[in-house]
Amino acid sequence: MSSSAVEAATATSSVASSPRLNAVEAAKLDQQEVESGYGSATDASSTSSSIAALPLISLTQPHLKHLNDQLEDMHPIDILRFCRVMFPNLFQSTAFGLTGLVTLDMLSKIQKENPAAANVDLIFLDTLYHFSETHALVDRIQQRYPNVKLHVFKPFGVDTTAQFEAMYGARLYETEAEMYDW
């Protein structure tokens, strides 16, 4: 491989801290074949998603295999450190179960190592069917980790279980799993 091909394959994006990964052969593949699904970041000057503002990160199967091989034996906190560098504007989805809480705690420890770095925001999908204890836990988490931004998503156009069931019927999760599991 020529040095110019190597440089092109590892060029950095306009976001200095985020690498631009392109396999040399990626240009020959259909775009759908190399799509990584990476699209969670937003332009720093905007609150809306802007794919055009994202760094181009194309992860082919060989990339994924290599990354998985490298990450396999790493400690979970080191994997999270890597992910914060590799994927800017990373989000952590959580239902506030044990693994989500452990991940949140590790992320908070990483944040203390570099307070100037952006926090990893949390995403919580409020299905409107969570136990009251879950909502109380969410409140306690927000008090314990005040610097972590929590994004709560509910079904569109409703705020309560009663409103949801009036619009879609009772037990939608049993009768229309595909619609409920949006």
C-alpha positions as a LaTeX table, in Angstrom:
\begin{tabular}{lrrr}
\hline
Residue & $x$ (\AA) & $y$ (\AA) & $z$ (\AA) \\
\hline
Met1 & 0.00 & 0.00 & 0.00 \\
Ser2 & 1.40 & 3.41 & $-0.91$ \\
Ser3 & 1.98 & 6.05 & 1.74 \\
Ser4 & $-0.70$ & 8.27 & 0.17 \\
Ala5 & $-3.20$ & 5.40 & 0.41 \\
Val6 & $-2.34$ & 4.93 & 4.09 \\
Glu7 & $-2.73$ & 8.66 & 4.71 \\
Ala8 & $-6.10$ & 8.68 & 2.93 \\
Ala9 & $-7.27$ & 5.67 & 4.90 \\
Thr10 & $-6.41$ & 7.25 & 8.25 \\
Ala11 & $-7.10$ & 10.94 & 7.60 \\
Thr12 & $-8.54$ & 12.88 & 10.50 \\
Ser13 & $-11.90$ & 14.53 & 10.22 \\
Ser14 & $-12.71$ & 18.18 & 10.81 \\
Val15 & $-13.25$ & 17.26 & 14.44 \\
Ala16 & $-9.65$ & 17.03 & 15.61 \\
Ser17 & $-10.32$ & 14.56 & 18.40 \\
Ser18 & $-12.22$ & 12.05 & 16.31 \\
Pro19 & $-10.44$ & 9.77 & 13.89 \\
Arg20 & $-11.76$ & 9.19 & 10.44 \\
Leu21 & $-11.60$ & 5.50 & 9.65 \\
Asn22 & $-11.90$ & 4.39 & 6.06 \\
Ala23 & $-10.83$ & 1.06 & 4.72 \\
Val24 & $-8.87$ & 1.47 & 1.50 \\
Glu25 & $-11.33$ & $-0.86$ & $-0.21$ \\
Ala26 & $-14.42$ & 0.82 & 1.32 \\
Ala27 & $-14.91$ & 3.05 & $-1.72$ \\
Lys28 & $-15.51$ & $-0.08$ & $-3.80$ \\
Leu29 & $-18.31$ & $-1.29$ & $-1.51$ \\
Asp30 & $-21.94$ & $-0.26$ & $-1.60$ \\
Gln31 & $-22.51$ & 2.44 & 1.05 \\
Gln32 & $-25.10$ & 0.25 & 2.77 \\
Glu33 & $-22.52$ & $-2.50$ & 3.21 \\
Val34 & $-20.14$ & $-0.24$ & 5.16 \\
Glu35 & $-22.71$ & 1.71 & 7.17 \\
Ser36 & $-21.88$ & 1.34 & 10.84 \\
Gly37 & $-25.10$ & 2.82 & 12.17 \\
Tyr38 & $-23.00$ & 5.48 & 13.88 \\
Gly39 & $-25.17$ & 8.56 & 13.96 \\
Ser40 & $-25.66$ & 9.62 & 17.56 \\
Ala41 & $-23.55$ & 12.76 & 17.57 \\
Thr42 & $-24.74$ & 16.28 & 16.95 \\
Asp43 & $-23.01$ & 19.39 & 15.74 \\
Ala44 & $-21.71$ & 21.24 & 18.80 \\
Ser45 & $-23.49$ & 24.41 & 17.67 \\
Ser46 & $-26.83$ & 22.68 & 17.19 \\
Thr47 & $-29.24$ & 20.73 & 19.33 \\
Ser48 & $-30.64$ & 18.79 & 16.41 \\
Ser49 & $-29.01$ & 15.78 & 14.84 \\
Ser50 & $-26.88$ & 16.70 & 11.87 \\
Ile51 & $-25.37$ & 13.79 & 9.99 \\
Ala52 & $-23.44$ & 16.18 & 7.74 \\
Ala53 & $-21.61$ & 17.55 & 10.80 \\
Leu54 & $-20.50$ & 14.11 & 11.97 \\
Pro55 & $-17.04$ & 12.78 & 11.39 \\
Leu56 & $-17.07$ & 10.04 & 8.79 \\
Ile57 & $-16.54$ & 6.73 & 10.54 \\
Ser58 & $-17.00$ & 3.68 & 8.36 \\
Leu59 & $-16.52$ & 0.39 & 10.16 \\
Thr60 & $-16.27$ & $-2.57$ & 7.84 \\
Gln61 & $-16.38$ & $-6.17$ & 9.05 \\
Pro62 & $-12.54$ & $-6.33$ & 9.19 \\
His63 & $-12.53$ & $-3.12$ & 11.30 \\
Leu64 & $-15.10$ & $-4.55$ & 13.67 \\
Lys65 & $-13.22$ & $-7.84$ & 13.99 \\
His66 & $-10.00$ & $-5.97$ & 14.74 \\
Leu67 & $-11.69$ & $-3.73$ & 17.32 \\
Asn68 & $-13.41$ & $-6.70$ & 18.97 \\
Asp69 & $-10.11$ & $-8.60$ & 19.11 \\
Gln70 & $-8.40$ & $-5.60$ & 20.75 \\
Leu71 & $-11.20$ & $-4.87$ & 23.21 \\
Glu72 & $-11.91$ & $-8.47$ & 24.20 \\
Asp73 & $-9.29$ & $-8.70$ & 26.96 \\
Met74 & $-9.50$ & $-5.11$ & 28.15 \\
His75 & $-10.98$ & $-4.11$ & 31.49 \\
Pro76 & $-14.47$ & $-2.58$ & 31.11 \\
Ile77 & $-13.34$ & 0.86 & 32.27 \\
Asp78 & $-10.59$ & 0.83 & 29.62 \\
Ile79 & $-13.16$ & $-0.12$ & 26.97 \\
Leu80 & $-15.23$ & 2.89 & 28.04 \\
Arg81 & $-12.16$ & 5.14 & 27.86 \\
Phe82 & $-11.53$ & 3.90 & 24.32 \\
Cys83 & $-15.17$ & 4.43 & 23.30 \\
Arg84 & $-15.14$ & 8.02 & 24.55 \\
Val85 & $-12.18$ & 8.75 & 22.27 \\
Met86 & $-13.33$ & 6.69 & 19.30 \\
Phe87 & $-16.94$ & 7.84 & 19.28 \\
Pro88 & $-17.37$ & 11.54 & 20.12 \\
Asn89 & $-20.73$ & 12.55 & 21.55 \\
Leu90 & $-21.27$ & 9.05 & 22.87 \\
Phe91 & $-24.55$ & 8.32 & 24.65 \\
Gln92 & $-25.29$ & 5.56 & 27.18 \\
Ser93 & $-28.78$ & 4.10 & 27.04 \\
Thr94 & $-29.94$ & 2.74 & 30.36 \\
Ala95 & $-32.94$ & 1.30 & 32.13 \\
Phe96 & $-31.06$ & 1.83 & 35.42 \\
Gly97 & $-30.47$ & $-1.88$ & 35.96 \\
Leu98 & $-27.26$ & $-3.20$ & 37.49 \\
Thr99 & $-25.12$ & $-3.05$ & 34.33 \\
Gly100 & $-26.36$ & 0.44 & 33.51 \\
Leu101 & $-25.57$ & 1.68 & 37.01 \\
Val102 & $-22.10$ & 0.12 & 36.99 \\
Thr103 & $-21.42$ & 1.66 & 33.57 \\
Leu104 & $-22.63$ & 5.06 & 34.80 \\
Asp105 & $-20.35$ & 4.84 & 37.84 \\
Met106 & $-17.34$ & 3.89 & 35.69 \\
Leu107 & $-18.09$ & 6.77 & 33.31 \\
Ser108 & $-18.23$ & 9.17 & 36.26 \\
Lys109 & $-14.80$ & 7.95 & 37.41 \\
Ile110 & $-13.41$ & 8.47 & 33.91 \\
Gln111 & $-14.90$ & 11.98 & 33.93 \\
Lys112 & $-13.02$ & 12.78 & 37.14 \\
Glu113 & $-9.77$ & 11.84 & 35.38 \\
Asn114 & $-10.42$ & 14.52 & 32.74 \\
Pro115 & $-13.03$ & 17.02 & 33.98 \\
Ala116 & $-12.66$ & 19.18 & 30.86 \\
Ala117 & $-13.90$ & 16.37 & 28.60 \\
Ala118 & $-17.57$ & 16.17 & 27.73 \\
Asn119 & $-19.74$ & 13.90 & 29.84 \\
Val120 & $-21.41$ & 10.87 & 28.31 \\
Asp121 & $-25.13$ & 11.70 & 28.36 \\
Leu122 & $-27.71$ & 9.10 & 29.39 \\
Ile123 & $-30.79$ & 8.06 & 27.43 \\
Phe124 & $-33.73$ & 6.59 & 29.33 \\
Leu125 & $-36.73$ & 5.21 & 27.46 \\
Asp126 & $-39.75$ & 5.83 & 29.67 \\
Thr127 & $-42.30$ & 3.29 & 28.48 \\
Leu128 & $-44.82$ & 4.73 & 30.96 \\
Tyr129 & $-44.94$ & 1.27 & 32.55 \\
His130 & $-41.92$ & 1.54 & 34.86 \\
Phe131 & $-42.35$ & 0.85 & 38.55 \\
Ser132 & $-42.44$ & 3.85 & 40.88 \\
Glu133 & $-39.19$ & 2.51 & 42.38 \\
Thr134 & $-37.52$ & 2.95 & 38.98 \\
His135 & $-38.57$ & 6.59 & 38.84 \\
Ala136 & $-37.35$ & 7.09 & 42.43 \\
Leu137 & $-34.02$ & 5.54 & 41.42 \\
Val138 & $-33.78$ & 7.92 & 38.46 \\
Asp139 & $-34.24$ & 10.84 & 40.88 \\
Arg140 & $-31.51$ & 9.48 & 43.19 \\
Ile141 & $-29.16$ & 8.97 & 40.23 \\
Gln142 & $-29.67$ & 12.58 & 39.13 \\
Gln143 & $-28.79$ & 13.74 & 42.65 \\
Arg144 & $-25.70$ & 11.52 & 42.90 \\
Tyr145 & $-24.43$ & 12.38 & 39.39 \\
Pro146 & $-25.56$ & 16.01 & 38.89 \\
Asn147 & $-23.19$ & 16.61 & 35.96 \\
Val148 & $-24.67$ & 13.81 & 33.86 \\
Lys149 & $-27.34$ & 14.96 & 31.45 \\
Leu150 & $-30.33$ & 12.62 & 31.27 \\
His151 & $-32.48$ & 12.52 & 28.13 \\
Val152 & $-35.88$ & 10.95 & 28.81 \\
Phe153 & $-37.89$ & 9.74 & 25.84 \\
Lys154 & $-41.58$ & 8.88 & 26.13 \\
Pro155 & $-44.07$ & 7.77 & 23.51 \\
Phe156 & $-44.91$ & 10.73 & 21.28 \\
Gly157 & $-47.84$ & 12.88 & 22.37 \\
Val158 & $-48.50$ & 11.31 & 25.77 \\
Asp159 & $-47.21$ & 11.74 & 29.30 \\
Thr160 & $-49.14$ & 9.12 & 31.26 \\
Thr161 & $-50.11$ & 5.47 & 30.96 \\
Ala162 & $-53.79$ & 6.50 & 30.84 \\
Gln163 & $-53.16$ & 8.83 & 27.87 \\
Phe164 & $-51.14$ & 6.14 & 26.12 \\
Glu165 & $-53.82$ & 3.48 & 26.60 \\
Ala166 & $-56.58$ & 5.88 & 25.52 \\
Met167 & $-54.68$ & 6.46 & 22.28 \\
Tyr168 & $-53.42$ & 2.93 & 21.56 \\
Gly169 & $-55.46$ & 0.59 & 23.75 \\
Ala170 & $-54.56$ & $-1.36$ & 26.86 \\
Arg171 & $-51.72$ & $-3.90$ & 26.84 \\
Leu172 & $-50.25$ & $-2.75$ & 23.54 \\
Tyr173 & $-47.03$ & $-4.50$ & 24.58 \\
Glu174 & $-48.96$ & $-7.81$ & 24.39 \\
Thr175 & $-51.20$ & $-7.19$ & 21.39 \\
Glu176 & $-48.91$ & $-5.19$ & 19.05 \\
Ala177 & $-45.34$ & $-5.89$ & 20.12 \\
Glu178 & $-43.88$ & $-4.44$ & 16.89 \\
Met179 & $-45.70$ & $-1.13$ & 17.37 \\
Tyr180 & $-44.95$ & $-0.98$ & 21.09 \\
Asp181 & $-41.27$ & $-1.76$ & 20.65 \\
Trp182 & $-40.54$ & 1.30 & 18.52 \\
\hline
\end{tabular}
